Amino acid sequence: MRMLNFPLHMSVRLAAGLALSSALLCCSCAAIAQQPGSSAPAVQITASEQAPTTPDVASAPEESATPATPTYPNTSPESLLIGPGDLLHITVLRESELDQHTRVLDSGDITLALTGTLPVQELTPAEAASRIAKKYLDGGFLLHPQVSVFVEEYATQTVTILGQVAHPGTVHLSAPRTLIDVLSLAGGLTDSADRHIVIERKDKNGEPAERIKAFIPNRADDALNADVLVRPGDTVIVPKAGIVYILGDVAHPGGYVMQNDSKLTVLQAIALAAGASKTASEKKVLLVRSVDGISQSVDLPLRDMERGRDPDVSLQPNDILYVPFSLMKNISLGIAQITASASSALIYAAH
């Protein structure tokens, strides 16, 4: 074997270099062991540079993971509520043996299969279905009951129509209807009907709670635009229109219904009676009006009203307008005789 001979001074330098390399390697390993797992250098962030802990709601609103349930603030509540005597059809999904037709008792309860009685008066069909489902769930009869309730016959949801209509009585409503629709169900207004109609609305106990005054104009467009709603359980009263009596020397003496929006003047009343006769004294007419049960009379200047010198006078219901005869055929009548003549006068309705 051949030996390599190094000078002494080179051997010493080689040994010192190896020792220095070993020391540096140990220091590097110790430094690496003390550093965190991330290889990115640590950066110190001052307080002004840190992100705020609370997000700015105004600039960037937080989004929810699940969409919010939409709300409908303008949704009107159910107007038809379950009442005594109503016939209900109850169905349970996938449980046909629990389907039944039951009528609400006078106490407001119904009798369900398996669960017994349950109060449903003054509930909507949806609320009744929810209570029935809870009854089956709490009793341990069904794990996931899905119930629906349908009102086959409303026994209490009717509207009573009284007064000057062709067919007064009661009509059944399944939802709120306009006043025009309800009057048409009763055959419409009669010739002597007043256009001012009263609607009486009751509370849950059946007691009168509110009175609504409605007006049906003579004009078709205005009448169709009348948006008064009649609800089930209401009472509609159509009063008789006021009557004005035109007597004396006119073409058609008698009583005339105040159909023109319940307003009538002296000149309009005489026109309805086909005007004064040629033998009439048009200088003045006699107006007889009852005030607190006492008949009072006043002379009106008919000729001046016809010529526009004096304003036309509005009449009231039950007023009596007497057109006197001429001086040659004048018949002197007192207030009592004029009033008695009005009671037997024929009643006319303008068409």
C-alpha positions in Angstrom: 0.0 0.0 0.0 1.2 3.4 -0.9 1.0 6.1 1.8 0.4 9.8 1.1 2.7 12.0 2.9 1.4 15.5 3.9 3.6 18.1 5.5 2.9 18.8 9.1 1.6 22.3 8.7 -1.0 21.2 6.1 -2.3 18.5 8.5 -2.8 21.0 11.2 -4.8 23.3 8.9 -7.0 20.5 7.6 -7.9 19.5 11.2 -8.8 23.0 12.1 -11.0 23.5 9.1 -12.9 20.3 9.8 -13.5 21.4 13.4 -14.8 24.8 12.3 -17.2 23.2 9.8 -18.6 20.9 12.4 -19.3 23.8 14.8 -21.1 25.8 12.2 -23.3 22.9 11.2 -24.4 22.3 14.8 -25.3 26.0 15.3 -27.4 25.9 12.1 -29.3 22.9 13.2 -30.0 24.5 16.6 -31.3 27.6 14.9 -33.6 25.7 12.6 -35.0 23.7 15.5 -36.0 26.9 17.3 -37.9 28.5 14.3 -41.7 27.9 13.8 -43.0 25.6 11.1 -43.8 28.4 8.7 -41.0 29.3 6.4 -42.3 32.9 5.9 -40.4 35.4 8.0 -42.3 37.0 10.9 -43.4 40.5 10.2 -44.4 42.8 13.1 -47.6 44.8 12.5 -48.2 48.0 14.3 -51.6 49.0 15.8 -52.4 51.4 13.0 -51.8 48.7 10.4 -53.9 45.9 12.0 -57.3 45.1 10.5 -60.4 46.1 12.6 -61.9 43.2 14.6 -65.5 44.4 13.9 -66.5 44.5 10.3 -68.0 47.8 8.9 -71.6 46.9 8.4 -72.4 50.1 6.5 -69.7 49.6 3.9 -70.0 45.8 3.5 -73.1 44.1 5.0 -72.6 40.7 6.2 -74.3 38.0 4.2 -76.1 35.2 5.9 -75.4 31.6 4.9 -79.1 30.9 4.7 -81.5 33.2 2.8 -84.0 35.0 5.0 -87.6 34.1 4.8 -89.5 36.7 2.7 -92.2 38.7 4.5 -95.3 40.1 2.9 -96.5 43.1 5.0 -99.4 43.9 2.7 -100.9 40.4 3.0 -104.5 40.8 4.4 -105.6 38.4 7.1 -108.0 35.6 6.3 -111.6 36.9 6.5 -113.5 33.6 6.6 -113.2 32.0 10.0 -114.5 28.6 11.1 -117.7 28.9 13.1 -120.4 26.7 14.6 -122.3 24.6 12.0 -119.6 24.7 9.4 -118.9 21.4 7.6 -115.1 20.6 7.4 -113.3 18.1 5.3 -110.1 17.0 7.0 -107.5 15.0 5.1 -104.2 13.5 6.3 -101.5 12.8 3.8 -100.8 9.0 3.3 -103.4 8.3 6.1 -106.6 7.9 4.3 -108.3 6.1 7.3 -108.0 9.5 9.2 -109.9 11.5 6.5 -113.2 12.6 7.7 -116.1 15.0 7.2 -117.2 16.6 10.4 -119.4 19.5 11.4 -118.4 22.1 14.0 -120.5 21.8 17.1 -122.3 24.7 18.8 -119.4 24.8 21.3 -116.9 25.4 18.5 -115.3 22.0 18.8 -114.9 19.1 16.4 -114.5 15.4 17.1 -111.4 13.9 15.5 -110.6 10.2 15.0 -108.3 8.8 17.7 -107.6 12.2 19.4 -111.1 13.3 20.6 -112.4 16.9 20.6 -110.5 20.0 19.5 -111.7 23.7 19.5 -111.5 25.3 16.1 -114.0 28.2 16.3 -112.6 31.6 15.1 -109.7 29.8 13.4 -108.7 29.9 9.7 -108.6 26.6 7.9 -104.7 26.7 7.9 -104.7 27.3 11.7 -107.1 24.5 12.3 -104.9 22.1 10.2 -101.9 23.1 12.2 -103.6 22.4 15.5 -104.9 19.0 14.3 -101.4 18.0 13.2 -100.0 19.0 16.6 -102.8 16.9 18.2 -101.7 13.8 16.3 -98.0 14.5 16.9 -98.4 15.1 20.7 -100.6 12.0 21.1 -97.9 9.8 19.5 -100.2 8.7 16.7 -98.2 10.1 13.8 -94.5 11.1 13.5 -94.9 13.6 10.6 -98.5 14.5 10.2 -99.5 16.6 7.2 -103.1 17.8 7.6 -105.3 20.0 5.4 -108.7 21.4 6.2 -111.3 22.5 3.7 -114.5 24.2 4.6 -117.2 22.5 2.4 -120.1 24.5 3.8 -120.1 27.8 5.7 -123.2 27.9 8.0 -122.5 31.3 9.6 -120.8 33.2 6.7 -123.8 34.9 5.2 -124.8 38.4 4.5 -128.2 39.8 5.3 -129.7 42.3 2.9 -132.7 44.3 4.0 -134.7 47.1 2.6 -135.3 48.3 -0.9 -133.8 45.4 -3.0 -135.6 43.1 -5.3 -135.0 39.9 -3.2 -134.3 40.8 0.5 -132.9 38.0 2.6 -129.5 36.3 3.1 -126.9 35.4 0.6 -123.8 33.2 1.1 -120.3 34.6 0.5 -117.1 32.6 0.3 -115.0 35.8 0.3 -115.4 39.5 0.7 -117.2 41.0 -2.2 -117.9 44.6 -3.4 -121.2 46.2 -2.5 -122.3 46.2 -6.1 -121.8 42.4 -6.3 -123.7 41.8 -3.1 -126.6 44.0 -4.2 -126.7 42.1 -7.5 -127.1 38.9 -5.6 -130.2 40.3 -4.1 -131.6 41.3 -7.4 -130.5 44.9 -7.4 -132.0 48.1 -6.0 -135.7 49.0 -6.4 -136.9 52.2 -7.9 -137.6 53.6 -4.5 -134.2 52.7 -3.0 -132.0 55.3 -1.5 -128.4 55.5 -2.7 -127.1 56.0 0.8 -126.6 52.5 2.2 -125.6 51.4 5.7 -123.4 48.3 6.4 -123.5 46.9 9.9 -120.4 44.9 10.9 -120.3 42.6 14.0 -117.5 41.5 16.2 -116.5 38.0 17.1 -119.3 37.8 19.7 -121.9 38.7 17.2 -122.5 42.1 18.6 -122.7 45.2 16.3 -119.3 46.8 16.3 -119.2 49.2 13.3 -121.5 51.0 10.9 -120.2 51.9 7.5 -122.1 54.4 5.3 -121.7 53.8 1.6 -123.0 55.7 -1.4 -123.8 54.3 -4.8 -123.8 57.2 -7.3 -126.2 57.3 -10.3 -123.3 57.5 -12.8 -122.3 54.0 -13.9 -118.5 54.8 -13.8 -118.7 56.2 -10.3 -120.8 53.3 -9.1 -118.4 50.7 -10.5 -115.5 52.4 -8.8 -117.1 52.2 -5.4 -114.7 50.0 -3.6 -116.7 49.3 -0.4 -116.2 45.7 0.6 -118.9 43.6 2.3 -117.6 40.8 4.5 -119.3 37.6 5.5 -121.5 38.2 8.6 -122.3 41.8 7.6 -125.8 43.3 7.4 -126.6 45.6 4.4 -129.6 47.9 4.9 -130.9 49.8 1.9 -133.3 52.5 3.1 -136.2 53.9 1.1 -135.4 57.1 -0.7 -137.1 60.3 0.2 -140.3 61.3 -1.5 -141.3 64.8 -2.5 -145.0 65.5 -3.3 -145.9 67.9 -6.1 -149.6 68.8 -6.0 -151.8 71.4 -7.5 -152.1 72.6 -11.0 -149.3 70.4 -12.6 -149.6 67.9 -15.4 -148.9 64.8 -13.3 -149.4 65.5 -9.6 -148.1 62.9 -7.2 -145.1 61.8 -5.2 -141.7 61.6 -6.8 -138.7 59.6 -5.5 -135.5 61.6 -4.9 -133.4 59.3 -7.0 -130.9 61.9 -8.3 -128.3 61.3 -5.5 -131.2 62.0 -3.1 -131.2 65.6 -4.1 -134.0 67.5 -5.6 -134.8 71.2 -6.1 -138.1 73.1 -6.6 -137.6 73.5 -10.4 -136.5 69.9 -10.8 -139.5 68.6 -8.9 -141.9 70.7 -11.1 -140.1 69.4 -14.2 -140.6 65.8 -13.0 -144.4 66.5 -12.7 -144.3 67.6 -16.4 -144.4 71.3 -15.5 -147.1 73.6 -14.4 -150.3 73.7 -16.4 -151.4 76.8 -18.4 -154.0 77.6 -15.8 -151.5 77.5 -13.0 -150.5 80.7 -11.1 -146.7 80.6 -11.4 -146.2 83.7 -9.3 -145.6 81.7 -6.2 -145.8 78.1 -4.9 -146.4 76.9 -1.5 -143.9 74.7 0.3 -145.1 72.6 3.2 -142.5 71.1 5.5 -142.8 69.2 8.7 -140.5 70.5 11.5 -140.6 68.5 14.7 -143.9 67.0 13.8 -145.5 70.4 13.0 -146.4 71.3 9.5 -145.1 74.7 8.4 -145.6 76.5 5.1 -143.7 79.2 3.2 -144.3 80.9 -0.2 -141.6 80.6 -2.8 -141.3 82.9 -5.8 -141.6 80.4 -8.6 -141.6 82.9 -11.5 -138.5 84.6 -10.2 -136.7 81.2 -9.7 -137.6 80.3 -13.3 -136.1 83.5 -14.6 -133.0 83.2 -12.4 -133.7 86.2 -10.2 -134.0 84.0 -7.0 -131.9 80.9 -6.3 -133.5 77.5 -6.7 -134.5 75.9 -3.3 -133.5 72.4 -2.3 -136.2 70.1 -1.1 -136.1 67.6 1.7 -137.8 64.2 2.0 -141.6 64.4 2.6 -141.7 68.0 1.5 -145.0 69.0 -0.2 -144.9 71.5 -3.1 -148.3 73.0 -4.0 -148.7 74.9 -7.3 -151.9 77.0 -7.0 -154.4 77.3 -9.7 -155.0 80.6 -11.5 -157.3 83.3 -10.0 -160.2 82.1 -12.2 -159.9 78.5 -11.0 -158.4 79.1 -7.7 -159.3 76.5 -5.1 -158.5 77.7 -1.6 -156.8 74.8 0.3 -155.4 74.9 3.8 -152.2 73.1 5.0 -154.2 70.3 6.4 -156.1 69.7 3.2 -152.8 69.8 1.2 -151.2 67.3 3.6 -154.2 65.0 3.3 -154.0 65.1 -0.5 -150.3 64.1 -0.4 -151.0 61.0 1.6 -153.2 59.6 -1.2 -151.0 60.8 -4.1 -149.5 58.3 -6.6 -145.8 57.6 -6.2 -143.7 58.0 -9.3 -140.1 57.0 -9.9 -138.1 58.7 -12.6 -136.6 56.5 -15.2 
